[in-house]
Amino acid sequence: MFQKDKFIEDCKATVGEGQKAIRELVSEATANPSSIIKELGEPSEAGVFPIYNDDDLTIINFIWAPYMTLLPHNHNMFAVIGIYGGREDNVFWRRIGDGVGNDGSPDVEAAGADSMGPGQVATMGKDIIHSVANPLSKLTSAIHVYGGNFFEPPIPRSQWNHETLIHEPWDMDQTRATFRDAGIRYDAGVAAGV
C-alpha cells in the first residue's frame, strides 16, 4: 500500500545508493496504481505537483493532459519515472554537431523511444535527453523521482526547441505554462463534452 510519507522517507534513506535503489522503490509503489490514487487523490488536472524537494532528492507527481507534449530536455541528474495511470511516450535524443546551438542547425536527433503504461518504470541517467508525450485522450499520471533538486539544479539544465531542435536554456516557467495551457485545453474539451 502506497503511503506518501513513507515513500518520501524511503527515498530520502535510499537516494545515496543511486537510481537502481530508487527504481526498486518506484517499482514497488507503481505495482499497485490504485493505492497511489487512494493516497494522492484521483488526478483531475494537468500539472507539476511537488511531493518533496531538497538538494539531493525531488519527488513530483506529474499529471499530463491528453495529447500534450513536452519539448526535448535534460535533467543533469538521474531520474526514475513510474506510471500509475494512462500512458507516457518518451523520445530519446542525442546531441549532434556542437550540441549547444552555436551554428544554427539542429543540436539533437532522435535516438530511440519507449512507451510506458501503469506499473512500468523507466530509469534515466543524468545525461539523458528526452521529450514526453501523452498519446491518450485522458490524463496520464506518473511519480518522478530525481537524484537532485529538480527546480533549482546546481548545473544549468537545457531544453531544445520543438521545431528547430536548437539548444536553449531550460525554463521551468515555460514548462509550467505548457502544463497550464494543456490543462486549459483539456478542461475546455471536458466542458464541451469531447
Secondary structure, DSSP 4 states (H G I P E B T S, - for coil): ---HHHHHHHHHHHGGG-HHHHHHHHHHHHTSHHHHHHHH----S-EEEEEEE-SS-EEEEEEEPTT-EEEEEE-SS-EEEEEEES-EEEEEEEE-TTSSSSSSS-SEEEEEEEEE-TT-EEEE-TT-EEEEE--SSS-EEEEEEESS-SSS-SS--EEE-TTT--EEE--HHHHHHHHHHHHHHHHHHHHTT-
